[in-house]
Amino acid sequence: MLNRYRKELLLLAVLVVVCIFLTIRNPQFLSPTNLQNITRQIGMYGILSIGVAVVVVTGGIDLSVGSMCALLGVLMAMGLVEKKMPPAVVIPGILAIGGALGWLHGILVSRLKLQPFIVTLCGLLLYRGAARFVASDESKGFGDSVGFEPLKQLATGSVAGMSTAFVLFLIVTVLVGVLLHKSVLGRHLYAVGKNSEAARYAGVNVLRVETIAYVIAGVCTGVAAILFAFYTNSIAPSSHGSYYELYGVAAVVLGGFSLRGGEGTVIGVVLGVILLQVLQNLVNLLGVPSSLNFAVMGFVILIGALLEKAFQKKAA
């Protein structure tokens, strides 16, 4: 059992060491305000990363999530504020659009046999351009959020001392965890990632499984887009969501997922997201120049790749 989760245990040990180091260097790390902010960031980026992880399990990747957040955020703000549409219509609509875009990705990858990298890279560019076009390249926001305060609370509120975004992340984690590790579909997702041809010969509907993976990623991105939009309270279509896809991929790789597919656990994603956000917090609390944020993220991805290589050699 311990051997099965050796990557996760190593990641947990690293996380504990980093937290102890940061607490010693700056006790402000454990302040309620800072912890509340960290858990809020973990919640938003975590939901996004969970969606990316489901795609990575199948051997795919999704580079479009940041631009999709921008497009969905703009559409949501315009629907709620400018069109005065009720939240009961707008929110399900945003989730449906996210799922539909994921379905489109899945169709292009599974049926037309296009590379996931190319499909989602095109999505990254297309959705960013669409967001700028529909918003006339102007920022869209919610002002004082009159009329949809409960939605604002999803991104900025708290429940029993925990940020609401983090609670939503836990719910999504449990749901996706059951899907991946306790269901037939989950076994099929891993089988496709390991060897799609072997899975096909074993009777797995590879086309359907790959498409479902991208739909799940699209819906998760829709949930994250809602949270990010209300958290920032203003969506600049040219920059909102920039590099979110890198945060997602970094958390997934750091969490023990192989970009070749067929490996990784939801627990690993959770630990990867937490460690990534703690490292970002470390940069802020220790006064490290913010310009090094992306250098830290690049270093994290590299470490994750090296650890994966080391575990592969040990298994061989």
C-alpha positions as CSV (number, residue, x, y, z in Angstrom):
1,M,0.0,0.0,0.0
2,L,2.7,2.4,1.0
3,N,4.7,1.5,-2.1
4,R,1.7,2.3,-4.3
5,Y,1.5,5.8,-2.9
6,R,5.2,6.5,-2.7
7,K,5.1,9.6,-4.9
8,E,2.3,11.1,-2.8
9,L,4.1,10.3,0.4
10,L,7.3,12.0,-0.9
11,L,5.3,15.0,-2.0
12,L,3.6,15.2,1.4
13,A,7.0,15.1,3.1
14,V,8.3,17.9,0.9
15,L,5.1,20.0,1.6
16,V,5.6,19.5,5.4
17,V,9.3,20.6,5.2
18,V,8.4,23.7,3.1
19,C,5.6,24.7,5.6
20,I,7.9,24.2,8.6
21,F,10.7,26.3,6.9
22,L,8.3,29.0,5.9
23,T,6.8,29.2,9.4
24,I,10.2,29.6,11.0
25,R,11.3,32.2,8.5
26,N,8.0,34.1,8.7
27,P,5.4,33.2,11.4
28,Q,2.9,35.3,9.4
29,F,2.5,32.2,7.2
30,L,0.2,30.7,9.9
31,S,-2.0,33.8,10.4
32,P,-5.7,33.2,9.8
33,T,-5.8,35.8,7.0
34,N,-2.9,34.3,5.1
35,L,-4.2,30.7,5.5
36,Q,-7.6,31.9,4.3
37,N,-6.0,33.5,1.2
38,I,-3.9,30.4,0.5
39,T,-6.9,28.0,0.8
40,R,-8.9,30.3,-1.5
41,Q,-6.2,30.1,-4.1
42,I,-5.9,26.4,-3.7
43,G,-9.6,26.0,-4.2
44,M,-9.7,28.0,-7.5
45,Y,-6.6,26.6,-9.0
46,G,-7.3,23.1,-7.6
47,I,-10.7,22.8,-9.4
48,L,-8.9,23.9,-12.6
49,S,-6.1,21.4,-12.1
50,I,-8.5,18.5,-11.3
51,G,-10.0,19.0,-14.8
52,V,-6.6,19.0,-16.4
53,A,-5.6,15.9,-14.5
54,V,-8.6,13.9,-16.0
55,V,-7.4,14.8,-19.5
56,V,-3.7,14.0,-18.7
57,V,-4.7,10.5,-17.4
58,T,-5.8,9.7,-21.0
59,G,-2.5,10.9,-22.4
60,G,-3.9,14.3,-23.5
61,I,-3.3,17.8,-22.3
62,D,-5.4,21.0,-22.1
63,L,-3.6,24.3,-22.8
64,S,-6.8,26.3,-23.3
65,V,-8.1,26.5,-19.7
66,G,-6.7,30.0,-19.1
67,S,-8.2,31.5,-22.2
68,M,-11.5,29.6,-21.6
69,C,-11.6,31.2,-18.1
70,A,-11.3,34.6,-19.8
71,L,-14.1,33.9,-22.4
72,L,-16.5,32.4,-19.8
73,G,-15.8,35.1,-17.3
74,V,-16.6,37.8,-19.9
75,L,-19.7,36.0,-21.0
76,M,-20.9,35.7,-17.4
77,A,-20.3,39.3,-16.6
78,M,-22.1,40.5,-19.7
79,G,-25.0,38.2,-19.1
80,L,-25.4,39.2,-15.4
81,V,-24.6,42.9,-15.6
82,E,-25.4,44.1,-19.1
83,K,-28.2,41.7,-20.1
84,K,-29.6,41.5,-16.6
85,M,-30.1,37.8,-17.0
86,P,-30.9,35.8,-13.8
87,P,-28.1,33.8,-12.3
88,A,-30.2,30.7,-12.5
89,V,-29.9,31.0,-16.3
90,V,-26.3,32.4,-16.6
91,I,-24.4,30.0,-14.3
92,P,-25.8,26.7,-15.8
93,G,-25.2,28.3,-19.2
94,I,-21.5,29.0,-18.4
95,L,-21.0,25.4,-17.2
96,A,-22.8,24.2,-20.4
97,I,-20.5,26.2,-22.6
98,G,-17.5,24.9,-20.8
99,G,-18.7,21.4,-21.2
100,A,-19.5,22.0,-24.9
101,L,-16.0,23.4,-25.6
102,G,-14.5,20.4,-23.8
103,W,-16.8,18.1,-26.0
104,L,-15.4,19.9,-29.1
105,H,-11.9,19.3,-28.0
106,G,-12.7,15.6,-27.4
107,I,-14.3,15.2,-30.8
108,L,-11.3,16.7,-32.5
109,V,-8.8,14.6,-30.6
110,S,-10.7,11.3,-30.6
111,R,-12.5,11.2,-33.9
112,L,-10.3,13.4,-36.1
113,K,-7.1,12.1,-34.5
114,L,-5.6,15.6,-34.0
115,Q,-2.9,16.0,-31.4
116,P,-4.3,17.3,-28.0
117,F,-1.4,19.8,-27.9
118,I,-2.5,21.3,-31.2
119,V,-6.2,21.2,-30.5
120,T,-6.0,23.0,-27.1
121,L,-3.3,25.4,-28.3
122,C,-5.7,26.5,-31.0
123,G,-8.3,26.8,-28.3
124,L,-6.0,29.0,-26.2
125,L,-5.7,31.4,-29.1
126,L,-9.3,31.2,-30.3
127,Y,-10.9,31.7,-26.9
128,R,-8.6,34.6,-26.1
129,G,-9.5,36.3,-29.4
130,A,-13.2,35.5,-28.9
131,A,-13.1,37.0,-25.4
132,R,-11.5,40.2,-26.7
133,F,-14.0,40.4,-29.5
134,V,-17.2,39.9,-27.6
135,A,-16.0,42.4,-24.9
136,S,-14.8,44.9,-27.5
137,D,-11.4,44.5,-25.8
138,E,-12.9,46.2,-22.7
139,S,-12.8,45.0,-19.1
140,K,-16.0,43.5,-17.8
141,G,-16.9,43.4,-14.2
142,F,-19.6,43.0,-11.5
143,G,-19.3,46.3,-9.7
144,D,-20.7,46.0,-6.2
145,S,-22.3,42.6,-7.1
146,V,-25.8,43.8,-6.2
147,G,-28.3,41.1,-7.1
148,F,-25.9,38.2,-7.1
149,E,-24.1,38.4,-3.7
150,P,-24.4,34.7,-3.1
151,L,-22.3,34.1,-6.2
152,K,-19.7,36.6,-4.9
153,Q,-19.6,34.6,-1.7
154,L,-18.5,31.5,-3.6
155,A,-15.2,33.1,-4.4
156,T,-14.7,35.4,-1.4
157,G,-16.7,33.9,1.4
158,S,-16.0,31.2,4.0
159,V,-17.8,28.3,5.6
160,A,-16.8,27.1,9.1
161,G,-13.6,29.1,8.9
162,M,-12.6,27.6,5.5
163,S,-12.9,29.6,2.2
164,T,-15.9,28.6,0.1
165,A,-13.7,28.0,-2.9
166,F,-11.7,25.4,-0.9
167,V,-14.9,23.7,0.2
168,L,-16.0,23.5,-3.5
169,F,-12.6,22.1,-4.3
170,L,-13.0,19.3,-1.7
171,I,-16.4,18.4,-3.2
172,V,-15.0,18.3,-6.7
173,T,-12.0,16.3,-5.5
174,V,-14.2,13.7,-3.9
175,L,-16.5,13.4,-6.9
176,V,-13.6,13.1,-9.4
177,G,-11.7,10.8,-7.0
178,V,-14.6,8.4,-6.9
179,L,-14.9,8.6,-10.7
180,L,-11.2,7.9,-11.4
181,H,-10.5,5.3,-8.7
182,K,-13.9,3.6,-7.9
183,S,-15.7,3.4,-11.3
184,V,-15.6,1.5,-14.5
185,L,-15.2,4.8,-16.4
186,G,-12.1,5.6,-14.3
187,R,-10.5,2.3,-15.1
188,H,-11.2,3.0,-18.8
189,L,-9.6,6.4,-18.5
190,Y,-6.4,4.9,-17.2
191,A,-6.5,2.1,-19.7
192,V,-6.7,4.6,-22.6
193,G,-3.8,6.5,-21.2
194,K,-1.7,3.4,-20.8
195,N,-2.3,2.0,-24.2
196,S,-5.3,3.1,-26.3
197,E,-4.9,0.3,-28.8
198,A,-4.8,-2.4,-26.1
199,A,-7.8,-0.7,-24.5
200,R,-9.7,-0.7,-27.8
201,Y,-9.0,-4.4,-28.2
202,A,-10.2,-5.0,-24.7
203,G,-13.6,-3.6,-25.6
204,V,-13.2,0.0,-24.3
205,N,-14.9,2.7,-26.3
206,V,-11.8,4.8,-26.6
207,L,-13.6,7.6,-28.6
208,R,-16.3,8.0,-25.9
209,V,-13.8,7.8,-23.0
210,E,-11.5,10.5,-24.5
211,T,-14.5,12.8,-25.2
212,I,-15.8,12.4,-21.7
213,A,-12.4,13.3,-20.3
214,Y,-12.4,16.6,-22.1
215,V,-16.0,17.4,-21.2
216,I,-15.2,16.9,-17.5
217,A,-12.2,19.2,-17.9
218,G,-14.4,21.8,-19.6
219,V,-17.0,21.7,-16.8
220,C,-14.3,22.0,-14.2
221,T,-12.9,25.0,-16.1
222,G,-16.4,26.5,-16.1
223,V,-16.6,26.2,-12.3
224,A,-13.1,27.7,-11.9
225,A,-13.9,30.5,-14.3
226,I,-16.9,31.5,-12.2
227,L,-14.8,31.6,-9.0
228,F,-11.9,33.5,-10.7
229,A,-14.2,36.0,-12.2
230,F,-15.9,36.9,-8.9
231,Y,-12.6,36.8,-7.1
232,T,-11.0,39.4,-9.3
233,N,-14.4,41.2,-9.8
234,S,-13.1,42.4,-13.2
235,I,-12.2,40.5,-16.3
236,A,-9.7,42.1,-18.7
237,P,-10.2,39.9,-21.8
238,S,-6.6,40.4,-22.9
239,S,-5.0,39.2,-19.7
240,H,-7.5,37.4,-17.4
241,G,-6.5,33.8,-17.0
242,S,-3.1,34.2,-18.5
243,Y,-0.8,31.3,-17.6
244,Y,-3.6,29.4,-15.7
245,E,-2.9,26.4,-17.9
246,L,0.7,26.4,-16.7
247,Y,-0.5,26.3,-13.1
248,G,-2.7,23.4,-13.9
249,V,-0.1,21.4,-15.7
250,A,2.5,22.2,-13.0
251,A,0.2,20.9,-10.3
252,V,-0.6,17.8,-12.2
253,V,3.0,16.9,-13.0
254,L,4.1,17.7,-9.5
255,G,1.3,15.5,-8.2
256,G,2.8,12.5,-9.9
257,F,0.9,12.3,-13.2
258,S,2.7,11.2,-16.3
259,L,2.1,13.4,-19.4
260,R,2.2,10.1,-21.3
261,G,-1.0,9.1,-19.5
262,G,-2.2,6.2,-17.4
263,E,-0.6,7.3,-14.1
264,G,-1.5,9.5,-11.2
265,T,-4.0,9.9,-8.3
266,V,-6.4,12.6,-7.2
267,I,-4.5,12.8,-3.9
268,G,-1.4,13.6,-5.9
269,V,-3.2,16.5,-7.6
270,V,-4.4,17.9,-4.3
271,L,-0.9,17.8,-2.8
272,G,0.6,19.3,-6.0
273,V,-1.8,22.2,-6.0
274,I,-1.2,22.8,-2.3
275,L,2.6,22.7,-2.6
276,L,2.5,25.0,-5.7
277,Q,0.4,27.6,-3.9
278,V,2.5,27.3,-0.7
279,L,5.6,28.0,-2.8
280,Q,3.9,31.0,-4.4
281,N,3.1,32.2,-0.9
282,L,6.8,31.6,0.1
283,V,7.9,33.9,-2.7
284,N,5.6,36.6,-1.4
285,L,6.3,36.3,2.3
286,L,10.1,36.1,2.0
287,G,10.2,39.1,-0.2
288,V,11.5,37.3,-3.3
289,P,10.9,39.5,-6.4
290,S,7.5,38.6,-7.9
291,S,9.2,38.4,-11.3
292,L,10.5,35.1,-10.1
293,N,7.1,33.6,-9.7
294,F,7.2,31.9,-13.1
295,A,10.8,30.8,-12.6
296,V,9.5,29.0,-9.4
297,M,6.8,27.4,-11.4
298,G,9.2,26.3,-14.1
299,F,11.5,24.8,-11.5
300,V,8.6,22.9,-9.9
301,I,7.6,21.4,-13.3
302,L,11.2,20.3,-13.9
303,I,11.4,18.7,-10.4
304,G,8.2,16.9,-11.1
305,A,9.5,15.6,-14.4
306,L,12.8,14.5,-12.8
307,L,11.0,12.7,-10.0
308,E,8.8,10.9,-12.5
309,K,11.9,9.7,-14.4
310,A,13.5,8.5,-11.2
311,F,10.5,6.5,-10.2
312,Q,10.3,4.9,-13.7
313,K,14.0,3.8,-13.4
314,K,13.4,2.4,-10.0
315,A,10.3,0.5,-11.2
316,A,12.3,-0.9,-14.1
